[in-house]
Amino acid sequence: MVTVTADSAAPSVVTALYLRTKALHLEAERTGVVAEILRGAASRDAYVLLMRNLHPAYREIEDGLERHRNSPVLAPLGRWRLARTAAIAADLAALAGPDWAEQWPLLPEGEAYARTVALAAEGDGSRLIAHAYTRYLGDLNGGLIVRRLLEKSLGLGAPELTHYDFSAIAEPAALKSDYRLALERAGAAAPDSDAIVTEGAVAFECNIALSVAVQRHLAASPAQSR
């Protein structure tokens, strides 16, 4: 006879996402342009191209969360309007000018990432929890480190790095804790936590593919990146 104990209970959705994506997270940090950023070796063009291609994915995350903000599942996330889409657009305008969207290409991998998020927003939208975990909790956990690296390696200043500034919303440490709790509550209300965890792996795979694509694009046509 098998005795069920508290230790055998299923992990929370955030813990499950962490466990499922831990290896992918390490791969993401060691691959493509993200690895260059973390080594302090990325070019300004590489950073601009990466953020230009992340912008549509963030837009789809935020549009999806807004549509479902009063739903039983995503209501815990509804109060947090982190507005990274607007922050990225402001950064890109400071980095590349007001016509950044026309001057810098949206790569197929950037389109695919945004399309993946849009699909996750269908139905009850619960798979958006995985994308919020991957992007927002990632920004809150590692954003300060990335910001300092970009300040040092590329000489970027505050007007070009608002994506990593959450101070207008809340104190970063408290915001990270509160947002993690909101993700936990949303995950607990979701009808299919396995689908969320699987979507987390998909989200990391999209990020890895985009990171590699940015690196390859610049290597293939450094003079025609724009």
URGI-V155797 format. One record per residue. RES is the residue in one small letter. SS is DSSP state (H for helix, E for strand, C for the rest). PHI is phi as a letter, one per 40 degrees, with the letter a starting at -180 (* if undefined). D_CENTER is the distance of its C-alpha to the mean C-alpha in whole Angstrom. Layout:
BEGIN
res;ss;phi;d_center
RES;SS;PHI;D_CENTER
RES;SS;PHI;D_CENTER
END
This chain:
BEGIN
res;ss;phi;d_center
m;C;*;44
v;C;c;41
t;C;c;40
v;C;c;37
t;C;b;35
a;H;c;33
d;H;c;31
s;H;c;31
a;C;c;29
a;C;c;25
p;C;c;22
s;C;c;20
v;H;c;17
v;H;c;15
t;H;c;17
a;H;c;18
l;H;c;14
y;H;c;14
l;H;c;17
r;H;c;16
t;H;b;13
k;H;d;15
a;H;c;17
l;H;c;14
h;H;c;12
l;H;c;15
e;H;c;15
a;H;c;12
e;H;c;13
r;C;b;17
t;C;b;16
g;H;g;16
v;H;c;15
v;H;c;13
a;H;c;16
e;H;c;18
i;H;c;16
l;H;c;16
r;C;c;20
g;C;g;20
a;C;b;21
a;C;c;19
s;C;c;21
r;H;c;20
d;H;c;20
a;H;c;17
y;H;c;15
v;H;c;16
l;H;c;15
l;H;c;12
m;H;c;11
r;H;c;13
n;H;c;12
l;H;c;8
h;H;d;10
p;H;c;11
a;H;c;8
y;H;c;7
r;H;c;11
e;H;c;11
i;H;c;9
e;H;c;11
d;H;c;14
g;H;c;14
l;H;c;14
e;H;c;16
r;H;c;19
h;C;b;19
r;C;c;19
n;C;b;22
s;C;c;22
p;C;d;23
v;C;c;20
l;C;c;17
a;H;d;20
p;H;c;18
l;H;c;15
g;H;c;17
r;C;c;18
w;C;c;15
r;C;b;14
l;C;c;12
a;C;f;12
r;H;c;9
t;H;d;11
a;H;c;14
a;H;c;13
i;H;c;12
a;H;c;15
a;H;c;17
d;H;c;16
l;H;c;16
a;H;c;20
a;H;c;21
l;H;c;20
a;H;b;21
g;C;g;23
p;C;c;23
d;C;c;23
w;H;d;20
a;H;c;19
e;H;c;23
q;H;c;23
w;C;b;20
p;C;c;19
l;C;c;17
l;C;c;17
p;H;d;18
e;H;c;14
g;H;c;12
e;H;c;15
a;H;c;14
y;H;c;10
a;H;c;11
r;H;c;14
t;H;c;13
v;H;c;11
a;H;d;14
l;H;c;16
a;H;c;14
a;C;c;15
e;C;c;19
g;C;g;21
d;C;c;20
g;C;g;17
s;C;c;16
r;C;c;14
l;H;c;11
i;H;d;11
a;H;c;10
h;H;c;7
a;H;c;7
y;H;c;7
t;H;c;5
r;H;c;2
y;H;c;5
l;H;c;8
g;H;c;6
d;H;c;7
l;H;c;10
n;H;c;11
g;H;b;11
g;H;c;11
l;H;c;14
i;H;c;15
v;H;c;13
r;H;d;15
r;H;c;18
l;H;c;18
l;H;c;17
e;H;c;20
k;H;c;22
s;H;c;22
l;H;b;21
g;C;g;23
l;C;c;21
g;C;b;21
a;H;d;20
p;H;c;20
e;H;b;18
l;C;b;15
t;H;c;15
h;H;d;11
y;H;c;12
d;C;b;15
f;C;b;14
s;C;c;18
a;C;c;19
i;C;c;18
a;C;a;19
e;C;c;20
p;H;d;16
a;H;c;18
a;H;c;19
l;H;c;16
k;H;c;14
s;H;c;17
d;H;c;17
y;H;c;14
r;H;c;14
l;H;c;18
a;H;c;16
l;H;c;14
e;H;c;17
r;H;c;19
a;H;c;18
g;H;c;18
a;H;c;21
a;H;c;22
a;C;c;21
p;C;c;23
d;C;b;22
s;H;c;19
d;H;c;20
a;H;c;18
i;H;c;15
v;H;c;15
t;H;c;16
e;H;c;13
g;H;c;11
a;H;c;13
v;H;c;12
a;H;c;8
f;H;c;9
e;H;c;12
c;H;c;10
n;H;c;8
i;H;c;11
a;H;c;13
l;H;c;12
s;H;d;12
v;H;c;16
a;H;c;17
v;H;c;16
q;H;c;18
r;H;c;21
h;H;c;21
l;H;c;22
a;H;c;24
a;H;c;26
s;C;a;26
p;H;c;26
a;H;c;28
q;H;b;27
s;C;c;23
r;C;b;24
END
